[in-house]
Amino acid sequence: ADAENENGTQKETDIQVHVEVNLEDERSNHCVGLDIECIITEFPSQKEIDNYVTNGNIPLPKTFPKDTCNQVFPESIMKFQSTNGELHVRDWLVWSQQKQALYCFLCRLFWHKTVETSTSASMSALVSAEGWDANGKWQKLSHRIPKHEKDNGHRECDLAWRKLESYLLSETGVDTIFEASIKTEAVKWYNILKHIIDVVLFLGERGLAFNGSSHRIGDSSNGNFLGLIELLSRWDPILQEHVLSVEESQKRSERLQVLYLFPDSQNEFISECLNLVKQHILLERQSAKYFAVIVDATPDSSHIKQTIFL
């Protein structure tokens, strides 16, 4: 009997946990959008505006709190009836769960960038960082909301929102195109530098010379470094484009702003690799209980002894 009770209790516990997990999953699936409270500054940045317009606001709550006068929230203000009798939702009214306040998200986002002067909207708490909370008395909203809606500043913000939303959704906005261009350029240079560093490490590991008697692309005397770069460029379109542009500039005796293929850049890469190796050795020394130091000296080409610590 005790075993059956234990099994029954275990099953009930498993079912309860399963239900709780399902409920959490259900809540997470329905948790969409952003809280307007995430925009904490009085003047939102363009990144904050883009992020909010893309994600939208969190859904309105099922119930609203009462104000300080114990008056219920007039939910009728969330809609309005047009002259032809159609009922429309004021989708620009959003609620912040964190602030427990009502906002006009249009004016909250675009007011400082779009509108020069507008007395009614500038005085409205709907535009401020704090929003219209329970201290503002809900009954006043029945008068303030229609007045705010007819304000020229609000209409300008509405137009700015619809333009930005259209640009972001269609990805045709200047900022979106510019950002995509930056990302493409970053990927391009990442691939180029990755190949260059691979060649630097390859030659360094084998103790091979980097440079030849020439620094021109396509010259058989341009050394191991440029020779390997030319070889790799046959199989990589991005690197090939860079190598060809350098070759064309050399033929026209023009100077490109960024190359990364010649001795100065190679020495910088070697220096950075040296620093990384040195840091790794120091970390190994710190973690080791015992370590040894080997000192050796050898003359260089000018017959001056060079001391090395290993």
C-alpha positions as CSV (number, residue, x, y, z in Angstrom):
1,A,0.0,0.0,0.0
2,D,2.8,2.4,0.9
3,A,4.5,1.6,-2.4
4,E,1.3,2.3,-4.3
5,N,0.9,5.6,-2.4
6,E,4.4,6.6,-3.2
7,N,3.9,5.7,-6.9
8,G,0.7,7.7,-6.9
9,T,2.3,10.7,-5.2
10,Q,5.2,10.4,-7.7
11,K,2.8,10.4,-10.7
12,E,0.9,13.4,-9.3
13,T,4.2,15.2,-8.9
14,D,5.4,14.4,-12.4
15,I,2.0,15.5,-13.8
16,Q,2.2,18.8,-11.8
17,V,5.7,19.5,-13.0
18,H,4.7,18.6,-16.6
19,V,1.8,21.0,-16.4
20,E,3.9,23.8,-14.9
21,V,6.5,23.3,-17.7
22,N,3.8,23.5,-20.3
23,L,2.4,26.6,-18.7
24,E,5.8,28.2,-18.7
25,D,6.3,27.3,-22.4
26,E,2.8,28.7,-23.2
27,R,3.7,32.0,-21.4
28,S,7.0,32.2,-23.2
29,N,5.3,31.6,-26.5
30,H,2.9,34.5,-25.9
31,C,5.6,36.8,-24.5
32,V,6.3,39.0,-27.6
33,G,7.3,42.6,-28.1
34,L,9.1,45.0,-25.9
35,D,8.0,47.1,-22.9
36,I,8.2,50.8,-23.7
37,E,10.0,51.2,-20.4
38,C,13.1,49.7,-22.0
39,I,13.6,53.1,-23.5
40,I,14.9,54.8,-20.4
41,T,16.3,58.1,-21.8
42,E,14.2,61.2,-22.5
43,F,15.5,61.2,-26.1
44,P,15.7,57.7,-27.6
45,S,18.6,56.8,-29.9
46,Q,18.0,55.6,-33.4
47,K,19.0,52.1,-32.5
48,E,16.4,52.0,-29.7
49,I,13.8,53.4,-32.0
50,D,14.6,50.8,-34.8
51,N,14.6,48.0,-32.2
52,Y,11.2,49.0,-30.8
53,V,9.5,49.5,-34.1
54,T,10.8,46.1,-35.3
55,N,9.6,44.2,-32.2
56,G,6.5,46.1,-31.3
57,N,5.1,46.5,-27.8
58,I,4.0,43.9,-25.3
59,P,0.3,43.1,-25.4
60,L,-2.1,45.1,-23.3
61,P,-3.0,43.7,-19.9
62,K,-6.4,42.1,-19.2
63,T,-7.0,44.4,-16.3
64,F,-5.6,47.8,-15.4
65,P,-4.9,49.1,-11.9
66,K,-7.1,51.8,-10.3
67,D,-5.8,55.3,-9.9
68,T,-5.1,57.1,-6.6
69,C,-8.8,58.2,-6.4
70,N,-9.9,54.5,-6.7
71,Q,-11.3,55.1,-10.2
72,V,-11.2,52.2,-12.7
73,F,-9.2,52.6,-16.0
74,P,-11.5,53.7,-18.8
75,E,-10.8,51.0,-21.3
76,S,-13.1,52.7,-23.8
77,I,-10.3,55.1,-24.7
78,M,-8.4,52.4,-26.3
79,K,-10.8,52.6,-29.3
80,F,-12.7,55.3,-31.1
81,Q,-15.6,55.5,-33.5
82,S,-15.1,57.3,-36.8
83,T,-17.8,59.5,-38.4
84,N,-18.9,56.6,-40.6
85,G,-19.6,54.5,-37.6
86,E,-16.5,52.2,-37.9
87,L,-14.7,51.3,-34.7
88,H,-10.9,51.7,-34.7
89,V,-8.2,50.7,-32.2
90,R,-5.8,53.3,-31.0
91,D,-2.8,51.1,-31.6
92,W,-0.5,53.9,-30.7
93,L,-1.6,53.7,-27.0
94,V,0.7,51.2,-25.2
95,W,1.0,50.0,-21.6
96,S,4.2,49.5,-19.6
97,Q,4.1,46.7,-17.1
98,Q,7.3,48.0,-15.4
99,K,6.1,51.6,-15.0
100,Q,2.4,50.7,-14.7
101,A,1.7,53.6,-17.0
102,L,0.1,54.5,-20.4
103,Y,2.2,55.9,-23.3
104,C,1.7,57.3,-26.8
105,F,4.6,55.3,-28.2
106,L,4.6,57.4,-31.4
107,C,5.4,60.6,-29.6
108,R,7.6,58.8,-27.1
109,L,9.9,57.6,-29.9
110,F,9.7,60.4,-32.6
111,W,8.8,63.6,-30.8
112,H,12.3,64.9,-30.2
113,K,13.3,64.1,-33.9
114,T,10.2,65.1,-35.7
115,V,8.3,67.9,-34.0
116,E,9.7,71.4,-33.3
117,T,7.0,72.9,-31.2
118,S,3.5,71.7,-30.1
119,T,2.1,72.9,-26.8
120,S,-0.5,70.2,-26.2
121,A,1.8,67.2,-26.8
122,S,4.8,68.7,-25.0
123,M,2.7,69.1,-21.9
124,S,1.2,65.6,-22.1
125,A,2.5,62.9,-19.7
126,L,1.9,60.4,-22.5
127,V,5.1,61.6,-24.2
128,S,7.4,61.7,-21.1
129,A,9.7,58.9,-19.9
130,E,7.4,58.3,-16.9
131,G,4.2,58.0,-18.9
132,W,0.6,58.6,-17.6
133,D,0.4,56.5,-14.4
134,A,-2.3,56.1,-11.7
135,N,-1.3,59.5,-10.1
136,G,-2.6,61.3,-13.2
137,K,-6.3,60.3,-12.6
138,W,-7.7,58.0,-15.2
139,Q,-10.9,60.0,-15.8
140,K,-8.9,62.8,-17.4
141,L,-7.8,60.5,-20.2
142,S,-11.3,60.6,-21.8
143,H,-10.6,64.3,-22.6
144,R,-6.8,64.2,-23.0
145,I,-6.6,61.3,-25.4
146,P,-8.8,62.8,-28.2
147,K,-7.1,66.1,-27.8
148,H,-3.6,64.5,-28.1
149,E,-4.8,62.5,-31.1
150,K,-5.7,65.6,-33.0
151,D,-2.4,67.4,-32.2
152,N,-0.3,68.2,-35.3
153,G,2.8,66.9,-33.4
154,H,1.2,63.5,-32.9
155,R,0.3,63.3,-36.5
156,E,3.8,64.1,-37.6
157,C,5.1,61.3,-35.3
158,D,2.6,58.9,-36.7
159,L,3.8,59.7,-40.2
160,A,7.4,59.2,-39.1
161,W,6.6,55.8,-37.5
162,R,4.8,54.5,-40.6
163,K,7.7,55.6,-42.9
164,L,10.3,53.9,-40.6
165,E,8.2,50.7,-40.3
166,S,7.9,50.5,-44.0
167,Y,11.6,50.9,-44.5
168,L,12.5,48.4,-41.8
169,L,10.1,45.8,-43.1
170,S,11.1,46.2,-46.7
171,E,14.8,46.7,-45.8
172,T,15.0,49.6,-48.2
173,G,15.8,52.4,-45.7
174,V,19.1,54.3,-46.0
175,D,20.2,53.1,-42.5
176,T,19.3,49.5,-43.3
177,I,21.2,49.5,-46.6
178,F,24.2,51.3,-45.0
179,E,24.3,48.8,-42.1
180,A,24.1,45.9,-44.6
181,S,27.0,47.4,-46.5
182,I,29.1,47.7,-43.4
183,K,28.4,44.0,-42.5
184,T,29.4,42.9,-46.0
185,E,32.6,44.9,-45.8
186,A,33.4,43.5,-42.4
187,V,33.0,39.9,-43.7
188,K,35.2,40.7,-46.6
189,W,38.1,42.0,-44.5
190,Y,37.7,39.2,-42.0
191,N,38.3,36.7,-44.7
192,I,41.2,38.6,-46.2
193,L,42.9,39.0,-42.8
194,K,42.3,35.4,-41.9
195,H,44.2,34.2,-45.0
196,I,47.0,36.6,-44.4
197,I,47.4,35.5,-40.8
198,D,47.3,31.8,-41.9
199,V,50.2,32.5,-44.3
200,V,52.2,34.4,-41.6
201,L,51.8,31.4,-39.2
202,F,52.7,28.9,-41.9
203,L,55.9,30.7,-42.8
204,G,56.8,31.5,-39.2
205,E,56.4,27.8,-38.0
206,R,58.7,26.6,-40.8
207,G,61.3,29.4,-40.4
208,L,60.9,30.4,-44.1
209,A,61.7,33.9,-45.5
210,F,58.7,36.1,-46.1
211,N,60.0,38.6,-48.7
212,G,61.8,38.3,-52.0
213,S,63.6,40.9,-54.2
214,S,60.2,42.3,-55.5
215,H,57.0,43.4,-53.9
216,R,54.9,43.3,-57.1
217,I,51.9,40.9,-57.5
218,G,52.5,38.4,-60.3
219,D,56.3,38.6,-60.1
220,S,58.0,35.3,-59.5
221,S,60.6,37.0,-57.3
222,N,58.1,38.5,-54.8
223,G,58.9,36.0,-52.1
224,N,57.1,33.2,-50.2
225,F,54.5,35.5,-48.6
226,L,53.1,37.1,-51.7
227,G,53.5,33.8,-53.6
228,L,51.3,31.9,-51.1
229,I,48.7,34.7,-51.1
230,E,48.5,34.5,-54.9
231,L,48.1,30.7,-54.7
232,L,45.3,31.0,-52.1
233,S,43.5,33.7,-54.1
234,R,42.9,31.2,-56.9
235,W,40.4,29.4,-54.6
236,D,38.9,32.3,-52.8
237,P,36.9,34.9,-54.7
238,I,37.1,37.6,-52.0
239,L,40.9,37.3,-51.6
240,Q,41.2,37.1,-55.4
241,E,39.4,40.4,-55.8
242,H,41.7,42.1,-53.3
243,V,44.8,40.7,-54.9
244,L,43.7,41.8,-58.4
245,S,42.9,45.3,-57.1
246,V,46.4,45.6,-55.7
247,E,47.9,44.3,-58.9
248,E,45.9,46.9,-60.9
249,S,47.0,49.7,-58.6
250,Q,50.6,48.7,-59.0
251,K,50.4,48.7,-62.8
252,R,48.9,52.2,-62.7
253,S,51.4,53.3,-60.0
254,E,48.5,54.2,-57.7
255,R,48.5,53.8,-53.9
256,L,45.6,52.0,-52.2
257,Q,44.6,53.0,-48.7
258,V,44.6,49.5,-47.2
259,L,46.6,46.6,-48.5
260,Y,47.9,44.4,-45.6
261,L,50.3,42.6,-48.1
262,F,53.6,44.2,-47.7
263,P,56.5,44.1,-45.1
264,D,55.2,46.7,-42.6
265,S,51.9,44.9,-42.3
266,Q,53.7,41.5,-42.1
267,N,55.9,42.8,-39.3
268,E,52.8,44.0,-37.4
269,F,51.1,40.6,-37.7
270,I,54.3,38.8,-36.6
271,S,54.6,41.2,-33.6
272,E,51.0,40.5,-32.6
273,C,51.6,36.7,-32.9
274,L,54.7,37.1,-30.7
275,N,52.7,38.9,-28.0
276,L,50.1,36.2,-28.0
277,V,52.7,33.4,-27.7
278,K,54.5,35.4,-24.9
279,Q,51.2,35.8,-23.0
280,H,50.5,32.1,-23.3
281,I,54.0,31.2,-22.0
282,L,53.6,33.5,-19.1
283,L,50.2,32.0,-18.2
284,E,51.8,28.5,-18.3
285,R,54.6,29.7,-16.1
286,Q,52.1,31.1,-13.5
287,S,50.1,27.9,-13.4
288,A,53.3,25.7,-13.2
289,K,54.7,24.7,-9.8
290,Y,58.3,24.6,-11.2
291,F,59.8,26.1,-14.4
292,A,63.3,26.4,-15.9
293,V,65.0,29.2,-17.9
294,I,67.5,28.4,-20.6
295,V,69.8,31.1,-21.8
296,D,71.7,30.9,-25.1
297,A,73.6,33.3,-27.3
298,T,74.5,33.3,-31.0
299,P,76.2,36.0,-33.2
300,D,74.1,37.6,-35.9
301,S,75.2,38.7,-39.4
302,S,77.1,41.7,-37.9
303,H,78.9,39.3,-35.5
304,I,77.2,40.8,-32.4
305,K,76.0,38.2,-29.9
306,Q,72.2,38.0,-29.5
307,T,71.0,36.5,-26.2
308,I,67.9,34.4,-26.1
309,F,65.9,33.4,-23.0
310,L,63.8,30.2,-23.3
